[in-house]
């Protein structure tokens, strides 16, 4: 199944484009799921049925709608955790919370969205269109599963889990209580759920569609998006230039706005890749008829694969191994590298990621790096004390 993740600048029409894409694909005869909190409220989609709290089935030619519900999702997960921790909470004399008194905490929305993304991937649809938050929040949410899995492995390494029978003895020897078994079990469950979501995000059939309204911020947003997507190994399948004003107006004021908009549109065209151009309707889109005018032309062919991160062996020529990390649009002043054990902490503009080193590079020391035409080349020199001898 293919998944299209729709994001972009705030106010650029992400939800409208997501709903229009889902509706057009459903009318083309595909089984489509639209994942969005706001599709009906934002664009007045009529006749779209749904799942996840929406009664009824969609009419023929309409997508189903799955609405993430962050507040309900938070309450359900909190109460489940409270139930699993019941024994420990009873020993502490804690009064448990009831469903009616729980309110959604800040930060719960990305988790509800990621859980909905996994549900979408598990369905029997041919295509899922996911309405993501604006670009910065969307990239942060998509990176969340990998980051949280890393934190869990550091805080509670599974390989250090002591056998249940040895816990009392180890607690006496160490003089401190050992982590409870429920904590490891909960961590293992979270790890499995996060791994499943990460697999969906990193699947080659999952792509990102960027919605922009041509203007001064659009080109910068596209460059930022390309950097973030490249760092996290995500695929950009198309850019949607939304709300294009009609050319040829006799009104000088409107003609000036149009000319400025089309100058920025030309910059988006030169950036390369697939570009869909959608008109400004002169009004807020309402209903399926308006959405039919705003659907990008099909899901398109699968985007080119993400360039591989390769290790070049240059020991005979220069005595080094070179790790190639393609980062299109990166500039030297916005790059930072730090080696931490078997990881490389890479900062690119506003983004940061811990990259596990390939096996061969773990036995090397970082001795330099350079950026050549968007290709970050990190040089590693083999450590004689760790590298196998050849003679």
N, C-alpha and C positions, 0 to 999 in steps of 0.2 A: 504494500500500500504506500502511496505517496503522501507526504505531509508538506504543506506549504505554510511557513511561519511568516506572518505579515507584520512588519513593524515599520518605523519611520519617525519623522519628526512629529512632535506633538501638534495636533491641529491640522495635519496634512491630509487627513481623510483615510487613516488606516482601516478603521472599522467599516467604512463604506466600501473600500476596495476589497476587503476580505469578504463581506457579504455579497458583493457583486460577483466576485470570482466563484464563490460557492454556488450561487444561484445559476450562473451561466453553465457551470460544469454539470450541475444536476439536470438542467434542461437539455443538455447534450446526451443524457441517458446514463450518466454515471451515478453510482451510489456515493453521496457526498455528505460529510459531517462538517458543520461549521461550529468551531469552539469560540465562543465570545460571551462576555458578560453584558455587552451593550448593543448587540446587533439590532434588536427590535426598537429599543428606545432611541438609538442614534439615527437610524435611517427609516424607521417606520416600515419594516419589512412585514408585509401582510401575507398570511397564508403559509408561513413557514412553521412546521411542527417541530417537535423537539424531544429531547430526553433530558434526564437530570433535573427533574422538577417541573418540566413543562408537559402538560397533559396532551394526549393525542399524538397521532402520527402525521408526518408531513403529507401534503397533497402530492400527486404525481408531478414530477418535474421540479420539486423543491427539495432543498437539503434538510437534513435533520439538524437540530441545534442542541449543543451541549453547553450549558452555562455553568462555569465554575462558581462556586458559592463559598468564598473565603470564610465567612463567619461560621456557617454550618460545618465546614471542613475543619476549622480550628477547634470548635467544640467537640466534634466527634473524636479527633485525635487526642485532645487533652484528656477527655474522659476515659479513653482507652488506656492511655499511659497511667492515669490515676488508678484504674482498676488493676493493672499489672503490678503496680507498686503498693498495693493495698496493705500488705503485711508490714513493710517498712514504715509506711505512713501511720499505721496503727501503733507501732512501737514508739513513734515520736509523739503520739497524741494529737495528730493533725486532724482537723475537721475537714472532711472532703468537700469539694465543690459540687454543686448541682448544675445541671444543664441550664436552668433558667437564669442563673447568676453569672454565667460566663459571657464575656464580651470579647470580640475579636481584637487581638494584639497587633500593633504595627509590625509589618514584615510577614504576616501570614498569607498575604495575597499571592506572592510568587509560588509558595508551596501548593496552594490550591490550583494554580495554573499548571504547574508541572504534573500534578496528579491527574488533571484533566487531559493533559497531553499523553500521558501513559494510557489512560482509558481510551483515548481516540485511537492510539496505535493498536490496542487490543480488539478493536471492533471489526466488523465485517465490511467496512466501507472501502471503496477504491481510492478515495481522496479525502483527506482531512485538511481543512483550511483553518488555521489557528490565528485569532486576532490577539497579537501580543501588545504589551504596553509600549510607550515611546522607546526610541532606540537605546538610550543608556540603561533604562530599567530592563529592557528585553535582553540585552547582552549579559547583564548581571544575573538575570534569572536563568538563562541557558547555561551559564558557567557554574551555577550553584551546585548541581549534583556532584561534579568532580571535586569542587572545593570542600564540600562537606564530607565526602568520602575520605579525602586526605586527612581532615581533622580527626575523624573517627579512628582512622588507622594509627594516628600518632597518639591519641589519648588513651585508646583501649586496643592495643595490638591483639588480634585474635590468637596469634601464636603464643602469647604469654598467658593465656587463660589457663589457670591451674585446674586440674581435675577436681571435681566436686568433693571427692573423698579426702583430698589433701588440704582443703581449705582450713579446717580447724587447726591442723598441725602447723601450716605455714603462718597462720595468724599468730600463733603462740611464739614461733621462732622470730618473726619480724617484729612482734610487739605492737602491731597495728592491725585493724580489721582488714580483711581481703574484700575486694569488690564483690558484691552479691551476684549470684548467677543471673538474676533477672536483668541486671544491667548489661551483661554480655548478650543475653538473649534479645533484649531491646535493641542493642547496637547492631546485632546481626540482622535483625529485621529491617532496621533503617538502611543498613548497607545494601541489602538486597533490593529494597525499593529504589534507592538512589541509583544503583547500578542499572536497574531496568529503565529508569528515565534517561540516564546518560546514554544508554544504548540507542534509545529512540532519537535523541538529539544528534548523535554522531552517525546515525544510519545514512548511507549514501542517498536514500530515497527522501531524506528530510532536507529541505532547502529553505532559504530565507528570501523573502520578497520585500524590497525597501520602497516605501511610499514617500515621495517628496513633492513639495510644491515649489517649482522653480523660483529661486530667489537667492539673495546673498548667502543664506545659510545652507542652501542645498548642496553645493559642491563640497563645502567643509564637512557636512554630515555624511556625504558619500565616502569621502576619504577616511573619516573616522570609522565608518561602518566596515569598510574593506579591511582596515587594520584589525579591528576587533574580531571580525569573522575569520581572518587569516590566522590570528593568534590562537583562536579556539577551534580551528580546523572545521569551520562551518561553510556551507556552500551558498553563495549568492546567485539565485537563478535569474533575477530580473530587477530592474529599477522601474518604478512607476512614476512618471511625471504627471501629477494630478492637477486638475483645475486650470487647464490651459485656456487663456482668453482667446477669442476669435480674432484673426488678423483681418486687416482691411477696413477697420472702423473709421468712419468720418469724424467721429468725436475726438478732438485733439487729446483730451485727458485720457480717454480709454486707449487711444492709439499709443500714447507714451507708455502707459502701463504694459501694454502688450509687447511693445518693442523691448522694454527692459526684461520682461519675463522670458522672451525668446532668446535674449542674449545669454541668460543663465541656462536655458534649455540647451543651447549649443554647447555649453561647457559640460553638461551631463552627457551629451552625445559623444563628445571626444574622450570621455572617461572609459569608453569601451563597454562591452557586455550588452545584454539585451535591454532595450529601453521601450517601455510601453507609454504612449501618450494618451491621456484622457482629457476630455473637454470639460470646461466649466459650464454647468447647466444654467447658470444665472439664478439659481435658487438652491435651497437645501434639498437634496434628494429625498423623495418620499415614495416608498412602495417599490414593488417589483419592476414596474415599467421604467422608472428612473434608473434602477440598478442595471437593467439590461443595457442602458446606454453607457455604463461606466465599467463594464467588465473588460479586463485585459484580454487580448486575443488568445484564449486558450491557455492551458498550463505550460505549453511549449515543450521543447525537447529538454531532456535532462541536461543540467549544466555540466560544464567541463569539470573533471575531478579536481579536488584540491591538490595543488602541487605537493609532491612528496617531500618529507624532511629526510634528507639522505646524508650518509656519512661517506666522505671521499677519503680514500687512503692515499696520502702523499708522503708516506714515511721514506720511501726511496729518494724522492726529489727534495723534500724539505724537512723530513723528520717529524711530520705532524699528521694528525687526522683532522679533517675539516667537516664540521657539521653545518649543512646548508639549511637555513630556515627562511623560506620565502615569506616576505612581509611587504606586499605591494603598497607603495605610498609612504613607507616609513622614512623618517629623517633622523640623521645621526644625533641631533640635539635632544631627541625625545626617547632615546634608547638607554637602557641600563641593564647590566648583567651582574648577577651575584651567584657564585657557586656555593651551594649548601649541601654538603654530603653528596648523595647520589642524585641531586636535583640541581637544575639551573633556574634561578628566579629571573624571569625576563619581564621587564617593564617596557611597554611600547605606548607612548602617549599616555592616555588615561587608563590603560589596561595593564593588568599584571597576571602572570600565570607561572606556576611551578611546573617545570618540564622534567619528567623523569629522564635521566640520561640513558642512552642505549648502553648495552652491556660493555662493549669495548671501550667506551669513553669514560666509564667509571674508574678505570685503571689509569687515567690520564689526568694531567693538570691543565687548566685553562691558561693559555699563554697569549691570547690576543683575540681580537674580533674586528671585523670590518663589514661595512654595508656597501654593496655594489648593485646598483639598479634594482633596489628592492629585495635583494638577496642578502640576508644576514649570514655571514660566514664566521663561525666560532672555531678557533684553532685550539687543538688539544695536543699536548706533548706527552707521549707514553712515559709512565713512571717506571724506571728500570727495576725498582723493587717489587713491582706488581705485575709487570708485563712478562709473559713467557719468553725465555731465552730461545734464540734461533740456532745456537751452536753449542 
